[in-house]
Amino acid sequence: MESLFGDLYPQEDSKSNLFADIILPVPIPKMFTYKIPRSMAEQIGIGFRVIVQFGKKKVLTGIIGKVHQKPPAAYEAKPILDILDNHATVNPLQIRFWAWMADYYCCHIGEVMNAALPSGLKLSSESKIQLNPTYDSDTSTYPLDDREGILLQALANKGEMTYEECENVLGLKSIHGIIKSLVIKEAILVFEQLREKYAPKVESRIRLSKEYASDKKALEALFNEIANKPKQEEILLKYLQEIPVYKQPELNQKGLDKKVITEAGLSVSSLKTLIKNGVLEEYKIIISRFEEEEGNGEEIVLSDLQSKTLGEIKSQFEEKNTVLFHGITGSGKTEIYITLIKEVLAGGSQVLLLLPEIALTTHMVGRLRKVFGSSMGVYHSKYSDNERVEVWNGVLSGKISFVIGARSSIFLPFDSLGMVIVDEEHESSYKQFDPAPRFQARDAAIMLSWIHQAKTLLGSATPSFESFYNARTKKYGYLALDKRYGEAQLPEYHLADMLVDKKKNLLKLDFTRLLREKIQEALSNQEQVLIFQNRRGYAPYIACEDCGWIPECEHCDVSLTYHQFGEEMRCHYCGFKEKVPHACPACGSNKLGAVGLGTERIEESLSLLFPEARIARMDLDTTRSKYGYQQLLEEFGSGNIDILVGTQMITKGLDFDRVTVVGIMDADRILYFPDFRAGERAFQQITQVAGRAGRRDKKGAVIIQTRKPEEAIFGQVISGDYKNFYIQEMGDRQRFFYPPFVKIIKITTRHKDYKISEKAARHLHNLMGEIDVKKIMLGPEKGLVGKIKNQYIFESIAKLDKSGNAQAQFKHDLLLLLEEMQVHKDFRGVRFVVDVDPY
């Protein structure tokens, strides 16, 4: 095959006529056809990872999606370079799921593959050049020009160089001609340096050699021999203390982790001597990155009400594939989940338990690990590449049959999925916003179950309106559990009017008198407090009291959030940050003050109001480390923290016996957010965080701080009147055409030039208006945040009729329009983003 470097690939036998359609991790709307070399024909199949050349320089990892005998008509198929495994890494059910996701969410299957595979299963490639060891300039028949000589000298000095480094040495933008010439002259070798990111965890172990392990006299003679070598003697005694070879001979075969010796401070050189002299043997084994723990098969004792609910769920599954489980906070949903999971696993099927937040995952893992042991895997973004590959391979091999994880766990290689449980199914964090695929994990999980002919259980104390609507229209099964488990009582709600307290001069550091009194009462009783504010940082922004100047991000249309820790202002969109100025840049005044409330500021206020209390904060800033969540929750659970301040991380599923007071700092901010779901989300968040109070026999107190206590939603939250709240909101949704009555697709246009972005958005909007389906088109309008990372943003909204094929037709035509727009001479640098179900 002719390539940039000539005929680098061997010609294949003409009888070799097998081809493979390969999924590549690139945003291109089709698979690419490659030739299967005759030598690989017997080893290859659907789902295998292979290395292929893509373009002139790139080498990529691909997944085989189809094997056939039809060569491509438009181009000559390149051969597959290599196979990475001796078994399929991806199964056909996964490929079917990827294809559905690409189709439904208007993206490309390569983008789905890129999101689905852990980074550790993808290869990174970089073209490199080195001197040919057999090349001799004195005897070569090919003369070199000046640039070729300079490049060869640089390679002699450095050993190997990348394309980019070669270009820099010669000061040229393109060196392809020079490289090709040097390849022909056999002066250099071009190679792809491939590095597989995943590496198994290897442990070095030692054991007593057979000569001494099986013969006490030989061992005694050895001790006599090394009597004057105390360091060697100390190592042997340590080994025999850890591994009693004569009492339990089988333990010597397993040996001892080498670290036990080295970390005990014993001589490393003496250890090496013992190994060299054949007294000890050193060997390596591959071990799991996760603690091996046997499940204890703990029997879950259900209450009569829980047992009845479990029976109803099973009954519903006989008629429906998806069931909505509406259980109030503290009703004991977890025990029902565990019982169901056990039954499905006993039947030989796999189970996936989806959770919306890593914080919640951390909290449940310990409990579930005790029940299911090492047959359970945990999968989320805080895990390293190697850990995620290990879970992937565990599912692939059948070692792991039950996975608990965040939204990315729907991509694992299940082959016999029996049930998917989506806990807190209403949570917005199930939605992936960037990059593509921009999927909703709850909806995708339902399709995953359908592909596997499995069952889906959606659990929530405050179901999403879409799920509740599907239950009321009999698309889903439905059952409710409206009593707390055991003796636990529902909390008592209090509305604290901030304006009244402010007029009476009772508002201190943004805390009403009622909330301060309840916190003090809890602290006096050695109980715990949760304070909820869904905004991190010290304050939303700082402002000049004299001229009103507010610092803004240089790259985005947003004000900078003030973080007192580090004395800096940060953009939460692009990460830009700068130090807080000493004086106003606009007028020179030094009257710069923080405006609004962030978790950092609340933490500081609490330390002033309650100096004796142990206070901690849980938000993105304090949980960036791998075990940040876990450490905070363990501290709180053990009683080492009295007051925990947090964002929405603290609203989900946390169960602590001693929490008796929950404070919601600014309920109005949740309620008046510019989003058609604002009311629904306010109801959910307030109800969820309130559910953390009074989880046992102690009645908790929930204090909602608001400037508008007369709002109807507060009364509905307090009375737990979800149904009437739903009916009221759905009337508005139907009247103004919002989900679940229509399907929404948002199309975003981005470009560094404002006018080009606007022109492209208007042109595309007009073209979409001509698509012949029943729809409402809105926009294009400047985005709520009009500029992010120096890109100007415009948005169009399509509201599509849910009946018939309006959605499929619109998506199909939209993708064709986008292909046209991408090659339009005026819009080549414009980025278009399609987001299905964006809110």
N, C-alpha and C positions, 0 to 999 in steps of 0.2 A: 504494500500500500504506500503510495507517495505521500510523504509528509514534509514538513518544513526542513527536516534534516535528511531528506532522501529516503531510500528504501530501508527504514529501520526495522520493519516488521517482516518476519519470514513469510513467504508465499504459502498459502494453505492448499492442501489437496483439493482439486476441483470437485471431488465427491463430497466435501464437507459443506453441507447446505443448511445447517441449522442457524437460526437467528434468535436473538432475545430482545424483547422490548424492555428497556431498563428505566426505572424511575431514578432520576437524578435530583440532587438537592438544589435545584435552580428554579426561579420563578418563570418557567416557560410552560405553555399549556398542553404539552404532550410528552409521551415517553419517546426515547430515542432507541433506534434499532441498531444493534451491534452484532457482529458475526461471532458465533461460538467456535473457537478453534477445535479441530478434530480431537486434540489431546484432552480437551475439557468436556467433551460431549457426554461422557458417562458420569461425570462428577457434579453436574450442574442441574439446577431446577428452580422453580418459582420460590422466591423468598431468600435466595442466596445473596450474600454480599459479594460484589465484584469490583475490581478496579478497571476503569476505562479512561481513555483519553477523551477530553471534551475541548473542542477548539484546538488551537495550535500549541498551547503551552500547558493547559490545566490537566491535572489528573484528579478524578473524583471517585468517591465511593458511590456505587449505585446498588439498587435492589432489583433483582429480576422479577418483572411483573408478568411476563408471558414468554413462552418458548414456541417457535413456529418455523416454517420453512419459506416464508415470503420475504424476499429481499426488499429494501426500501426503494421506491421509484425515483425519489428526488436526489439521492446522494449515495455514494458508495459506502457501504457499512465498514467501519473500522472493527478490528478484532478486539475481543475482551482481553485485557492484559493479564489478569490474574483472578483467582478465586480466593477469598479471604478465609472461608470456613469449610469444614467438611460436612456441614449441616445447614439447613435453612435458619436464618436469624429472624425472619418474619414469616408468618403463615398466611395462607390465602384469605382467611377471614379478616385479617388486618388490612390487607391490600384492598379488599372490598369496602372496608370501613373508611380507609383513606380516600378512596374514589368518591364515596358518598359525601364525605366532609368537603372535599374540593368542589364538588358540584353544588352542594347546598350553600356553602359560605363564600362562593364566588372567588375561589383562589385556585392555585395549581397544585397538582398532586405532589410535585417536588417540594413545595412549601410545607405540605402536610408531613411528608417524610422527614423534612429537616426538623420539624417540631417534635415528631414522634420518636425518632432515634436519639438515645442519649449521646452526648458529644463523644463519649468514650468509644462508641461503635462507629464513628466516622473518622476517616483518615484525613490528615492534613497533608497537602503536597506542595512542594516548591521545586521548580526546575533548577538544577545546579550544574556547574561545569567544572571539570578538572582536567589536568594534563593527562594525556595518554602515556602510561608508563613505558610503552615501547617506542615512543617518538624520539627521534634524534635529529636535531636541526642540521647537524653536519652531514648526515648521510641521506637526508630526505631529498627526493627529486622535485619537491614542490617549493618554489620560492615564496617567501612571506613578504607582505607589504608592511609599512611602518606600524599601522594600527594593529595588525595581527601580532607583530613582534611585541608591542607594548602590552597587549592582553596576555600573551604567553608568559611574559616576565612577571606580571602581576599574579598570575596563577601559580607560578613557581614559588613566589613569596608567601602566598596565602593558602595554597593547597587546594581550596575549592571556593567557588564564588557563585552567587545568584545572578540571574539575568540583570536585576536592578544594579547590583554592584559592578557588573561589567559595563553597563551603560554609563555609570558614574565615572569609571576609570577612563573611558574613551570620550566622555562628554557628548555622547550621542543619545538621541531619543529612541532610536531603533538600531539594534545590532544583529538582527536576524540574518542579514546577508553575510556578515563577518563570521557568525557562528557556523552557518551552513558551509562556508568556504573551509573553515578549520576542521570541520567534521570530515569533509571530503579529503582533506590533506592528512587525515588521521593524526592530527596534532592534539586534539582534545576528545574527551568523552562527555557526552551529555547524559545526565541521569535524573531521575525523579527521586528525591529523598522522601520516602514515605515513612511516616511515624504513626503507629497506632496508639491512640491516647490511652486506651484501657490497658492496664497491667494488673494481673492478679496480685493479691497481697501474699508475699512469701515470708515464711518464718524459718529462721535458722534454728535447728535443734541439735542436741547432742545426746548420745547414749553410750553406755559402757559396752565395749566390744565383747563379742561372744566368748572370747578366751577367758575373760575375767567374770563375766556375768554368769557363766555356767560352772565355774570352778572356784570354790571358796579358798582352796589352798593357793591357787595362782594369785588371787587377790591379796591374801595375807603376805605372800612373798613380795608382791608389788609394794605394799605399805612398808615392808622392811627395807626395800630398795630405795624408796624415796624419803626415808625417815629424816635425812638431813636436808630435805627440800620442802620446808614447811608450807610454801605457797601452793605447790602442787598437791600436797597432802590435804590442805584446807579445801581445795576445789573438789577433790574426790569425796571427802567427808560431807561436803555440802550436797553433792549429787546423791549420795546414798541416803542422806537425811530426807531429800525430796522424793527419791525413787527407791523404796526398799526392795532391791532386786531379788532377794532370796525369799522374802515373805510373799511378794506379788511379782513373779517373774514377767508377767504380761506387761507390766508397766514399763519395763526397760525397752520393750519394742517401740512404745510410743515416745519414749525419751523425754527430754526436758528442754524447754525454751532456753536458748543460749543467754537471753537477757537476764534470766534468774541468777546466773553466775556473775555476769558483768555488772548488773545493777546492785549486787550485794557488795560491790567494791573489791572483788577478788581479782587477782592478777590476770590480765588478758594475755600477757606473754607466756605465763605458766600454762594457761588453758591451751594456747597454740602448741606448746611443747607436748602436752598430753595427747593432743589430736595427732601431731606429727609422729609420735612414738607408738601410735596404734592403741593407746589405752582407751581413749574416747573416740567415737566416730561422730563426724559432723555431717548433717544432711539437711535438706530443705524440703518444706512442704507448703502447698498452697492452702491458705486458711480463709475463712469467711471474715469479712470486715464487720460483721454483726455478731453480737454476743449470742452464743448458742444457748438456748434455754428450752427445756422440755416443758410443754404445756402440762398443767396439772389436771386438765379436764374438769376444772371447777364446776360443780353443779350450780346452776343459776336457779334460785327459788323465786318463782313468779308469784305475785299476789293473785287473788281470785280475779281481780279486774284485768290484770296483765294477761293472765291465762286466757280469759275470755276474748281479749283483744287479739292475741296471737291466733286463736282459733278463727276469728273473723277475717284476719289477714289471709290465712290459708284458704278460707272459703272464697274470698274475693279473687284470689289468684286462679281459682278454677275457671273463672269467667273472664277475667281481665289480665292482661300482661303487665299493666302498670297500676299500682295502688298508691293513693295518697294517704299517708298516716298523719293525721292532725292531732298531735299530742302536746298538751300545754307544757311549759317549762317545768321540769322537776317531776314529770309524770312517769319516768322510768322507761323511756324509749330504748336506752342502751341495753338493758337486760333482755328486752324483746329481740333486739338486733342479734345479740350473742346467741340466743336460742335458735333463731332462724339460720344463722351462719353455721352453727354446729350441724343442724339437720341437713343443710345443702352439702356441706363437706362430707358428711357421712354417706351421702348418696353418690360420691365420686366426682362431684362438679366443683368448679372454682367459684370464688366469691370476691367481689370488689366492693369495698366500703369507701365512698367518696366523702371527704370533709372539705369545707371551704377554706380553712385557714391552717397554717402550719402550727399555730398556737394550740388550736383544738386537737390537731393530730398528736402533738406532743403529750397533751393531757390524757388522751385515751390509750396511747400506745402501751404504757406500763400495765394498765389493767388488762388489755386484750392479750398482751404477750404472755401473761400468767396463764391465760386460758388456752391459747393456741400454740405457744412456744415458737420454735423455729420454722414451723409450717406457715407462719405469717410474715409477710414482707411489708416494709414501710417505704413509700416512694413520694418524695417531694423535692422542691427546688433547692432546699438548704443542704441536701445530700451532695457529696462530691460526685464527679463523673464516674469514678471507680465504684462507688457504692451503688449508684443507679444501675450501672452495667451488671453488678452482681445480683441485684433484684431481678433485672430483666432475664438474665441467664437462669436464675432460680425458678422463675415462672416457666421459661422455655423448657427446662429439664423436668419440671413437675415437682421439684423440691418444695417450691412455694405454691400453695393452693389458695391462700387467702391474702389479699393485699389491702392495706389501708393507706390512703393517699390523697393528695390534692389533685387538681384537675388533670395534670399531665399523666396520671396513672391510667387514664382510659386508653392510652396508646400501648400498654404492655401486651406481650404476645400470648394472650389467653387463647386456649383452643377448646375449652369445654366450660365456658362460663355458665353458671347456673343461676346466679342472682347478682344484681347490682343494687346496693343501698346508697341512696343519696341523702345524707343527713343535712339538716338546715338547707333544704333545697331552694329556699327563697333567696339565698345569699347572692349579692351582686358580684362577689369575688369569684364565682364560678365562670364569669365571663372573661375571656381572653381578649384584650384590646390591641396589643401589638406584640410581636409582628403577626403576620398571617400564619395559620388560619385563625381568624377572629371568632372562635367558637364559644358556644355556651355549653359548659361541661355537663350540666343536667340534661339538656336536650340531646346532646351527643351520646350520653350514657344510655338514654332510652333507645336510640337507634342501635347502639352497640348490643344492647340486650336483644333487640329484635333480630339482628343478624345471627346471634348465637341461640335464638329461640329460648331466651332466658326470661326471668321475671325482674321487674324493677320496683323497688319500694322507695317512695319519696317521703321523707320525714321532716316535719317542721311544726313549731308552735304557732307560727304565723305564715301560712303558705303563701307563695306567690299567687297573684291574681290569675295568671295563666293556668297554673296547676289546679287552683280551686274551680276555675271556670270549666276546665276539662273534666273535673270530678262531677260538677253539677250537671253537665251535659252528657254524663254517663260514658264519656270516653275513657276515664280512669275509674277504678274502684275507689271507694272512700270509706274511712272510718275515723272516729274521733275518740281521744282519751282525754277527758276533761277534769281528772282528779290527780293531785300530786301523789307520788309514791309514799307509802307508809303514813306516818303522822305529820308529814310536812304540810305547812299551811301556806296559802297564797299571801304575798306581801300586802302591806297596807300602803296605799298611795297618798301622797300629799302634794298639792300644788303650792309652790312658793312664789308669790308675786314679787318680782324684782323691782318693779316701779313703785309699789307701795312701800317696800323696805327702803328704797332710795329716798323717797319723800320724807320718811320718818327718821332718816339718817341711821338706819339699822343695817345697811348693806356694807360689809367690810371685806375689802379685797375680792369683790365679786361673789361673796358667799352671803346668802340670806341668813337671817337669824335662825330660822327653823333648821336649815341644813347644818349650821354650826352646832346647834344644840344636839341634834341627832348624832353627829359625829362624836361629840364629847361624851354623850351617853354610851355609845358603843365602846369607845376607848376606856371609859371607867369600868365597863363590864368585861374588859379584855376580849372584846369582839373585833371583827375586822370590817373595813369599809372599802367600797369600790367607788371611784369617781370617774364619770364618763364625760369626755369631751373629744369630739371627732375632729380635732385639729392639732397636729403636732407643732413643735416649735414653741418659742416663748410667747409670741404674739403674731397675728396675721401680718402686720406691718408696723413700721415706725413712721411718724409724721412730724413735720415742723409745726409747732403750736402757733408760730407767728404768720408764716406765709402758706402753710398747708402742703408744702412739698412732701411727696411720698417717693421713696426709692423704687425704681422699676428695673426689671431684668433687661440687659442689653440685647438679649436674643429673643425674648418672648414678651407678649403683651400682658404681663402680670406684675403685680407688686412683689417685692422680695419679702420672704418671711423672716422675721427676726428670731435668731437663735441666740439666747444669752450665753449658753455654754460655747465658748470659743469666740464670743463677741463678734458674730458675723451675720450677714443677711444672705439667705439662700433662695434660689429658684427651685421649686419642687417639680418643675417641668423639664428643665435641661441640666440642672446641677450647678449652674453658674453661682458663684458666691463672691462676696467682697466684705471687707471689714466695715464696721459701723463708723460713719464719719463723726468727728468731734464737734463739727458745726454744720449747719445747713448749707449745702453747696449753692442753693438758690439765693438766700438772703443773708447768710452769715450768722444767723441766730444759733445759740447753743441750746435752745429749748426743743430738743428732740425727745419725743415720748412714744412709748409703745401703745398701740391701739389694738384692742381686742384680746381674746384669750387663746392661748395654746397650752398644751399639756405641760410644757416646761414652766410656764408662768404659774399655772395652778399648783404645781409641785412646790414652787417657791412660796406661794401664798399660804399653803397648808403648813409649811415648816414655820412660818411666822405665827400663824394662828394656833398651831398645836406643836410647840417646840419639843414636847416630850415624845411625840409619835415617831415611829419608824416608817418613813415614806419612800415609795419607789414609783418609778414611771415605766409604763409599757407602751412603746410606740415604735415606729420604724427606726428611729435613731438609737434606741436602747437595745434593739434585738437584731442588729445586723450580723452579729457573729452566729456561727452554726448552732450553738446551744444556748443562744441568748434567751429565747422563749422558755426553754426548759429550766434554766437556772432561776429565772424570775418566778416561774410558777412553783418550783420546788421551795423556794424561799417563802413565798406567800402561803403555800400549803402547809409548811412546817410551823407557821406562826411567827416567823422572823420579820414579817412586814405587817404593819398595822393598817396602813392606807395605801391602796394601789390606784394610781391615776393612769388612765389609758384611753386609747382610741378604740375603734370598733373591735380590735383584737380581744378586748375583755368582755364583749357582749355574747360570745358564742360558746355555749355548752360547758363552761367552767363550773365545777361543782365543789364548793368549799363549805364545810360545815359551819364555820365561824363567821361567815359574812352575814351581817344583819342590817347593814345600811348601804343603800346604793344612791348616789347623788348624780343627777343629770344636769350638767352645768348650763347648757344653752339649748334648750329644746326648740326654740324658735328658729335657730339656724338650720336645723334638720328639716323643719316643716316648710320653710320658705325658700328652699333651693329651687332654681328655675328648671324644673324637670317634671314631666307629667306623672312620674312615679313618686314625687316628693311625699305626698300623703301616705302612700303605701309603705315607703321606706321609713318614714317617721314612726308609723304604727309598729313596724317590725323591730326597729332598733330600740325604741323605748320599751316595748314588751320584752325583748330578748335580754336587755341589760337589767331590767327589773326582775327577771327570772333568776338572777344570781343571788337574790336576797332571801334569807330565811329558808334554807334548803332542808332543814330537819324539823325538830319540834318547836323551834323558836320562830315566832312570826317576825318577818323582816319589814323594814320601812324603806319606801322609795320616795325620794324627794325630787320633784321635777321643777326646776327653776325656769320661769317663763315671764315674759312681759304681757302675754295675752292668755291668762288662765281660762277665759271664757270660750276659747276655741273648742268646737264640738269634738275634735279628735281626742282631746285629753280625757273627756268624759267617756268616750268609747274605749280608750285604752284602759282606764281605771275599772270599768265594768267588764272588760274582756269581751266586748261586743264586736267581735270580728265580723260576724255575718252581716250586721246592719251597716257597718263601715264599708264592707265590700259592695253591698248593694248600692249604696250612695255613690261610691267612686265609679262603679261600673256604668252607672247611668250617664255620668259625664264622659266616660271613655267612649261609649257607644255614640253619644251625641256629636262628639268632635273627632271621631274616627281615630281611635288609638287602640293598641293591642289590649285584649286578644281578638278584637273585631277586625283588625287589618294586620297585614305583615308590613313591617317597616324595613327599608334599606336606606342606609345613609351613604352618600358618595362624597368623599372629601377630596378637594383639589389643593395641592401644595406647590409653591414655587417661591424662589428667593426674590422675584420681582412681583410687586403688588399687582401691577396692571396685567402682566401675563397670566398670573394665577386667576384673576377675576375674569379675564377674557376666555380662558380655557374652561372655567366653571360655567360661564354663561353659554358657551358653544355646546358643551356636553349636555347641559340642562335642556337646551332647545331640542337636541337630538333625542334625548330620553323622552321628551314630551310627545314625540312622534311614534313611540313604540305603541302598537295597537293592542293594549290591554286595559282593563278597567282599573283606574288608579287616580290618585291625587298627587300632584307634584308641588313641592314647596321649595322656595329658594330661587337661585343660590343666594345665600346670606354669608356674611363674614362670620367665622366661627366664634363661639362664646369666648374662647381665647384666640384672638385674631392672628397671632404670630407665635410660633414655637420653633426654637432653634433656627432663627433667621428665615423661616419659611412662612409665607403668608397663606392663610387657610380660608377656604370658602367651602360651604356645605350645601348640598341639595338633599332633600328628603323625598323618598317615594313611599306613598302609602298604597299598598296593593290589596286588591280584593282577595279574600282567602278561598273563595270557591273557584272551581275549574282549574285551568292551567295558567292563570295570570302570573303566578310567581315564577314558574319554570320558564315561561316565554320571556318575561322581562329580564331574568338573569341571563338567559341565552343571548338575547339581543344586546344587552348591556355589555357583555364581554366582547362581542363583535365591535361595538362602538369604541370601546377602550383600545382595542387593537388598532383601529383607524386613528384614534387620537394620538397614540404613541408614535406613529410614523408621520403625523402631520408636521410640516416644517416649522410651524409657529409654536408647537407644543412639545417638542422633543425632550425638553428638560423638565417638564411638568410631571409630578407624581400624582397618581390617582389611587385612592384607597376606597375599597368597597367594604362596608360593614353591614352584614345581615343581622337583624335583631340587635341593634346597637345599644339599646338602653336596658 
